[in-house]
Amino acid sequence: MSVDCLQIRQRRTVRFNASAAVSFENARMHRSGVLVTVMLALATGCSRSGSGSASTDASTTAATTSSSAKPRSAKTHAEVKGAIRHVARRSSPDGGKLRSDRVLEAGGKGELDPVHAIWGSSANDVYAAAWDDPGRGLLHTSGDGTWTHEELHDRRLRGVWGSNAKDIYACGNVGVYHRKPSGAWALETSSRGAAFAMWGSSAKDVYAVGAYGEVMRSKGDGVWKAIAIPGKPDVILLSIWGSGPNDVYTGGQGGDGIIFHSTGKDDWTTQQVPSKSGVTSIFGLGPKDVYAVSHFLFHSNGDGQWTEVPVPGMDNAEVVTGDANGTLYVGGRDGDLYIRENGVWSSTRDKGGGTYQALWSSGDDLYIGTESFLEWSDP
């Protein structure tokens, strides 16, 4: 008999409201009414195999315990962790292109906590926003497989976006940070609650959204204006995307399947996705080709009407993104990755890989941010 020291699993929890999710000081993230966290840890006295499991022989344990001693209750541990994976598509000998396996570039030693957003100006300039990573939550890679921490001393970040390689924003529990061309980071504005996502149509039109249905907007001059979507104080906005300055979408938790649309004049109107879950991600390939994730994948022609996209095997979707080639990617809670290429869907599963909740693609390179929950017991 052996004693299992490491066990990966998912926990499902009840829906929540904005007031309970503003600070996230316990470092647990709710997405679509589900608590899914990644945890990698080494139990005392256990060895870890390559698959992430460990065991110890029961006879060894028995040898150190007398027959008269009372049984010792195993102590259970749990922690939230994350990882960054990279899929590269490179030319094959026959002139086509092949995708590589998902390469683990960060988080393999339990050093990284949940990754919530990824953005890059190119495949050689990519940023990842992490939550509760000790000291600094923003990471960067030059595309060489090595990730380093930016000099932004906030360990609870949720979003990252930039208008170009020298004009980068990040947001999180405190508010919105801006990195100037000099490379220095500064807090530009504080948010009423946590800021969850960022997007901009240009360097002079930048958005951040978050708790209490708050939408913050800047002209890139360091001045931010905050407005709340009318009548929606309990909405937690988790995603924002637009095809341009006059066509912007946002959505989140607190209103089943509700998406808000603006023509760029802060005139937010309601659209309805046929779903009973929150909207965790929005992305479009153009103004008439817009996608939203609300447990499943939905599509709009830009006319305010949304229909479900039939994707074989899809369940528990979390995030959607795409690239200039027209390829669409959807990440799920069980390490599922769905890819639509030339109109055809395919899927793969990263067993034990946790929730795929952050995706960014340059075209030939796809970066994946994950969150998982690991629970283990002392022998």
C-alpha positions as CSV (number, residue, x, y, z in Angstrom):
1,M,0.0,0.0,0.0
2,S,1.2,3.5,-0.7
3,V,0.2,6.9,0.6
4,D,-0.7,9.5,-2.0
5,C,1.1,12.8,-1.2
6,L,-0.1,14.9,-4.1
7,Q,-3.5,15.2,-5.6
8,I,-4.7,17.6,-8.2
9,R,-8.4,18.4,-8.3
10,Q,-10.9,21.1,-8.9
11,R,-13.3,22.7,-6.5
12,R,-16.7,24.1,-7.5
13,T,-18.3,26.8,-5.4
14,V,-21.4,28.9,-5.3
15,R,-22.0,32.1,-7.2
16,F,-20.9,35.4,-5.6
17,N,-21.5,39.1,-5.6
18,A,-19.3,42.1,-6.2
19,S,-18.9,43.1,-2.5
20,A,-17.5,39.6,-1.7
21,A,-15.0,39.7,-4.6
22,V,-13.5,43.2,-4.5
23,S,-10.3,42.7,-2.6
24,F,-9.5,39.0,-3.2
25,E,-7.2,39.1,-0.2
26,N,-7.4,35.3,0.2
27,A,-6.0,34.9,-3.3
28,R,-8.8,32.7,-4.4
29,M,-10.3,33.5,-7.8
30,H,-13.9,32.9,-8.7
31,R,-14.6,32.6,-12.4
32,S,-18.0,31.7,-13.8
33,G,-19.1,30.7,-10.3
34,V,-16.2,28.2,-10.0
35,L,-13.2,28.3,-7.8
36,V,-10.4,26.7,-9.8
37,T,-6.9,27.1,-8.5
38,V,-3.5,25.6,-9.4
39,M,-1.2,24.3,-6.7
40,L,2.1,22.7,-7.0
41,A,3.9,21.8,-3.8
42,L,6.2,19.2,-2.4
43,A,4.9,17.3,0.7
44,T,7.4,16.8,3.5
45,G,9.0,13.4,3.3
46,C,7.5,12.7,-0.1
47,S,9.3,12.4,-3.5
48,R,7.6,13.8,-6.5
49,S,7.4,11.9,-9.8
50,G,7.4,13.5,-13.2
51,S,3.6,13.3,-13.3
52,G,3.2,15.4,-10.2
53,S,2.3,12.5,-7.8
54,A,4.4,11.1,-5.0
55,S,4.1,8.2,-2.6
56,T,6.0,6.5,0.3
57,D,6.0,2.8,1.2
58,A,3.6,1.9,4.0
59,S,6.1,-0.5,5.5
60,T,8.5,2.4,6.1
61,T,5.9,4.3,7.9
62,A,4.9,1.3,9.9
63,A,8.5,0.7,11.0
64,T,8.6,4.1,12.8
65,T,5.3,3.6,14.6
66,S,4.9,1.2,17.5
67,S,1.9,-1.0,17.7
68,S,0.7,0.7,20.8
69,A,0.9,4.3,19.4
70,K,-2.2,6.0,18.3
71,P,-2.7,6.6,14.6
72,R,-1.5,10.0,13.4
73,S,-4.0,12.0,11.3
74,A,-2.5,13.2,8.1
75,K,-2.3,17.0,7.7
76,T,-3.8,18.3,4.5
77,H,-2.3,21.2,2.6
78,A,-3.6,23.3,-0.3
79,E,-2.2,26.1,-2.4
80,V,-3.0,28.1,-5.6
81,K,-0.4,28.0,-8.4
82,G,-0.1,28.7,-12.1
83,A,2.1,28.3,-15.1
84,I,2.9,29.7,-18.6
85,R,2.9,27.4,-21.6
86,H,4.0,28.1,-25.1
87,V,3.0,26.5,-28.4
88,A,5.0,27.4,-31.5
89,R,4.0,26.8,-35.1
90,R,7.0,26.4,-37.3
91,S,7.6,25.5,-41.0
92,S,7.8,21.8,-41.8
93,P,9.9,20.1,-44.5
94,D,6.9,19.8,-46.8
95,G,6.3,23.5,-46.8
96,G,3.5,23.5,-44.3
97,K,3.5,24.4,-40.6
98,L,3.3,22.2,-37.6
99,R,2.5,23.1,-34.0
100,S,4.8,22.1,-31.2
101,D,3.8,20.4,-28.0
102,R,2.8,22.8,-25.1
103,V,6.2,23.7,-23.6
104,L,6.1,24.7,-19.9
105,E,8.2,27.9,-19.7
106,A,7.3,29.1,-16.2
107,G,5.7,27.6,-13.1
108,G,7.1,24.1,-13.3
109,K,8.7,24.3,-9.8
110,G,5.8,25.9,-8.1
111,E,7.3,29.3,-8.2
112,L,4.5,31.0,-10.1
113,D,0.9,31.7,-9.0
114,P,-2.2,32.0,-11.2
115,V,-1.6,33.8,-14.5
116,H,-4.7,35.8,-15.5
117,A,-3.7,37.7,-18.6
118,I,-1.1,37.7,-21.4
119,W,-0.4,40.3,-24.0
120,G,2.5,41.0,-26.4
121,S,3.5,43.6,-29.0
122,S,5.1,40.7,-30.9
123,A,6.2,37.1,-30.4
124,N,9.5,38.5,-29.0
125,D,7.9,40.9,-26.5
126,V,5.3,39.2,-24.3
127,Y,3.9,40.1,-20.8
128,A,2.0,38.0,-18.3
129,A,0.0,39.3,-15.4
130,A,0.0,37.0,-12.3
131,W,-1.9,37.0,-9.0
132,D,-0.1,36.8,-5.7
133,D,3.3,36.0,-7.1
134,P,5.7,36.9,-4.3
135,G,6.9,40.5,-4.7
136,R,6.2,41.2,-8.4
137,G,3.3,39.9,-10.5
138,L,4.2,41.1,-14.0
139,L,6.5,38.9,-16.1
140,H,8.1,39.4,-19.5
141,T,9.8,37.2,-22.1
142,S,11.7,38.0,-25.3
143,G,10.4,34.8,-26.8
144,D,13.4,32.8,-25.8
145,G,11.6,30.7,-23.2
146,T,12.9,32.7,-20.2
147,W,10.5,34.8,-18.1
148,T,11.8,37.6,-15.8
149,H,9.9,39.9,-13.4
150,E,9.3,43.5,-14.3
151,E,10.1,46.2,-11.8
152,L,6.5,46.7,-10.9
153,H,6.1,45.9,-7.2
154,D,2.5,44.7,-7.1
155,R,2.0,41.0,-6.7
156,R,-1.7,41.0,-7.5
157,L,-2.3,41.8,-11.1
158,R,-5.1,40.8,-13.3
159,G,-4.7,42.5,-16.7
160,V,-2.1,43.7,-19.1
161,W,-2.3,45.6,-22.5
162,G,-0.2,47.9,-24.5
163,S,-0.6,50.2,-27.5
164,N,3.0,49.3,-28.6
165,A,6.2,47.9,-27.2
166,K,7.0,51.1,-25.2
167,D,3.5,51.9,-23.9
168,I,2.3,49.2,-21.6
169,Y,-0.4,49.1,-18.9
170,A,-1.2,46.6,-16.2
171,C,-4.1,46.5,-13.7
172,G,-5.0,44.6,-10.5
173,N,-6.2,44.9,-7.0
174,V,-4.9,48.5,-6.5
175,G,-5.6,50.1,-9.8
176,V,-3.9,50.8,-13.1
177,Y,-0.1,51.0,-13.7
178,H,1.6,52.6,-16.7
179,R,5.1,52.0,-18.0
180,K,6.4,55.0,-19.8
181,P,8.9,55.0,-22.7
182,S,11.7,55.3,-20.1
183,G,10.8,51.9,-18.7
184,A,9.7,53.1,-15.3
185,W,6.3,51.9,-13.9
186,A,3.9,54.1,-12.0
187,L,0.5,53.8,-10.5
188,E,-1.7,56.2,-12.6
189,T,-5.1,55.7,-10.9
190,S,-6.6,53.7,-8.1
191,S,-9.8,51.8,-8.7
192,R,-12.8,51.5,-6.4
193,G,-12.4,47.7,-6.4
194,A,-10.2,45.3,-8.3
195,A,-9.5,46.2,-11.9
196,F,-9.7,43.0,-14.0
197,A,-9.0,43.7,-17.6
198,M,-7.6,46.3,-20.0
199,W,-7.9,47.1,-23.7
200,G,-7.4,50.2,-25.9
201,S,-8.2,51.2,-29.4
202,S,-4.9,53.3,-29.4
203,A,-2.4,55.0,-27.2
204,K,-4.9,57.8,-26.7
205,D,-8.0,55.7,-25.9
206,V,-7.4,53.2,-23.1
207,Y,-9.9,51.3,-20.9
208,A,-9.8,49.3,-17.6
209,V,-12.8,47.5,-16.2
210,G,-13.5,45.9,-12.8
211,A,-15.7,45.6,-9.8
212,Y,-18.9,47.5,-9.1
213,G,-19.5,47.7,-12.9
214,E,-16.8,50.4,-13.1
215,V,-15.3,51.4,-16.4
216,M,-12.2,53.6,-16.3
217,R,-11.0,55.5,-19.4
218,S,-7.9,57.5,-20.3
219,K,-6.6,59.5,-23.2
220,G,-3.1,58.3,-22.5
221,D,-2.3,61.5,-20.6
222,G,-2.3,59.9,-17.1
223,V,-5.8,61.3,-16.3
224,W,-8.5,58.7,-15.8
225,K,-12.3,59.1,-15.7
226,A,-14.4,56.4,-14.0
227,I,-18.0,55.7,-14.7
228,A,-20.3,52.9,-13.5
229,I,-22.6,51.1,-15.9
230,P,-26.0,52.4,-15.0
231,G,-28.1,50.1,-12.8
232,K,-25.4,47.5,-12.5
233,P,-23.6,48.0,-9.2
234,D,-23.1,44.3,-8.5
235,V,-21.5,43.5,-11.9
236,I,-17.9,42.5,-11.8
237,L,-16.5,43.3,-15.3
238,L,-13.9,40.6,-16.3
239,S,-13.2,41.3,-19.9
240,I,-13.2,44.1,-22.5
241,W,-12.5,44.2,-26.2
242,G,-13.3,46.4,-29.2
243,S,-12.9,46.5,-32.9
244,G,-12.2,50.2,-32.7
245,P,-12.9,53.4,-30.7
246,N,-16.6,53.3,-31.6
247,D,-17.3,49.6,-31.0
248,V,-16.4,48.4,-27.5
249,Y,-17.7,45.4,-25.6
250,T,-17.4,44.4,-21.9
251,G,-18.9,41.7,-19.7
252,G,-18.5,39.8,-16.5
253,Q,-20.2,38.3,-13.4
254,G,-23.4,39.5,-11.7
255,G,-25.6,39.4,-14.7
256,D,-26.2,36.0,-16.4
257,G,-25.1,36.3,-20.0
258,I,-25.1,40.1,-20.1
259,I,-22.8,42.0,-22.3
260,F,-22.5,45.8,-22.5
261,H,-21.7,47.6,-25.7
262,S,-20.6,51.2,-26.3
263,T,-20.1,53.4,-29.3
264,G,-17.2,55.1,-27.6
265,K,-19.4,57.8,-26.0
266,D,-19.7,56.0,-22.6
267,D,-23.2,55.0,-23.7
268,W,-23.3,51.5,-22.5
269,T,-26.3,49.4,-23.6
270,T,-27.2,45.8,-22.7
271,Q,-27.0,42.8,-25.0
272,Q,-28.0,39.3,-24.0
273,V,-26.0,36.1,-24.5
274,P,-28.3,33.0,-24.2
275,S,-26.5,31.7,-21.1
276,K,-27.1,31.5,-17.4
277,S,-23.4,32.0,-16.6
278,G,-21.2,35.1,-16.4
279,V,-19.2,36.4,-19.4
280,T,-15.5,35.7,-18.7
281,S,-14.0,36.6,-22.1
282,I,-14.7,38.7,-25.2
283,F,-12.7,38.8,-28.4
284,G,-13.3,39.6,-32.0
285,L,-11.7,39.1,-35.4
286,G,-13.6,42.2,-36.7
287,P,-16.7,44.3,-36.0
288,K,-18.9,41.7,-37.6
289,D,-17.1,38.7,-36.1
290,V,-17.3,38.9,-32.3
291,Y,-17.0,36.1,-29.7
292,A,-17.9,35.8,-26.0
293,V,-17.3,33.0,-23.5
294,S,-20.0,32.2,-21.0
295,H,-19.4,28.6,-20.1
296,F,-19.7,27.9,-23.9
297,L,-18.7,30.0,-26.9
298,F,-21.1,32.5,-28.5
299,H,-20.9,34.7,-31.6
300,S,-22.4,38.0,-32.8
301,N,-22.4,39.6,-36.2
302,G,-22.1,43.0,-34.5
303,D,-25.9,43.5,-34.6
304,G,-26.5,42.9,-30.8
305,Q,-27.7,39.3,-31.3
306,W,-25.7,36.4,-29.9
307,T,-25.9,32.6,-30.8
308,E,-24.0,29.6,-29.5
309,V,-21.2,28.3,-31.6
310,P,-21.3,24.5,-31.7
311,V,-17.9,23.2,-30.8
312,P,-17.5,19.4,-30.4
313,G,-16.8,18.4,-26.9
314,M,-16.7,21.9,-25.5
315,D,-17.6,22.4,-21.8
316,N,-16.5,24.8,-19.1
317,A,-14.8,27.3,-21.5
318,E,-13.0,30.2,-19.9
319,V,-11.2,32.4,-22.5
320,V,-11.2,33.1,-26.2
321,T,-8.6,34.8,-28.4
322,G,-7.5,34.8,-32.1
323,D,-4.8,36.0,-34.5
324,A,-4.4,37.9,-37.7
325,N,-4.6,34.6,-39.6
326,G,-8.2,34.2,-38.5
327,T,-7.4,31.3,-36.2
328,L,-9.6,31.1,-33.1
329,Y,-8.4,29.7,-29.7
330,V,-10.6,28.8,-26.7
331,G,-9.2,27.6,-23.4
332,G,-11.1,25.5,-20.8
333,R,-11.0,24.5,-17.2
334,D,-9.5,21.0,-17.7
335,G,-6.5,22.0,-19.7
336,D,-8.7,21.9,-22.8
337,L,-7.6,23.9,-25.9
338,Y,-10.0,24.3,-28.8
339,I,-8.6,25.6,-32.1
340,R,-10.6,26.7,-35.2
341,E,-8.5,26.8,-38.3
342,N,-9.9,27.2,-41.8
343,G,-13.3,26.7,-40.3
344,V,-12.5,23.4,-38.7
345,W,-12.4,22.8,-35.0
346,S,-9.9,20.5,-33.2
347,S,-9.1,20.1,-29.6
348,T,-6.5,18.7,-27.2
349,R,-6.4,18.2,-23.4
350,D,-3.5,19.0,-21.1
351,K,-4.3,16.5,-18.4
352,G,-3.6,18.0,-15.0
353,G,-2.8,21.3,-16.6
354,G,-5.5,23.2,-14.7
355,T,-7.6,26.0,-16.1
356,Y,-6.5,27.6,-19.3
357,Q,-7.7,31.2,-18.5
358,A,-5.3,33.4,-20.4
359,L,-4.4,33.2,-24.1
360,W,-2.5,35.4,-26.5
361,S,-1.4,34.6,-30.0
362,S,1.0,36.4,-32.4
363,G,0.0,34.0,-35.2
364,D,2.7,31.4,-35.1
365,D,3.1,31.6,-31.3
366,L,0.4,30.9,-28.7
367,Y,1.0,31.6,-25.0
368,I,-1.2,30.1,-22.3
369,G,-1.6,31.2,-18.7
370,T,-3.1,28.7,-16.2
371,E,-4.5,28.4,-12.7
372,S,-4.8,25.1,-10.8
373,F,-5.6,23.8,-7.4
374,L,-3.3,21.3,-5.7
375,E,-4.0,19.5,-2.4
376,W,-1.6,17.1,-0.7
377,S,-1.3,15.4,2.7
378,D,1.7,14.6,4.9
379,P,2.4,10.9,5.1
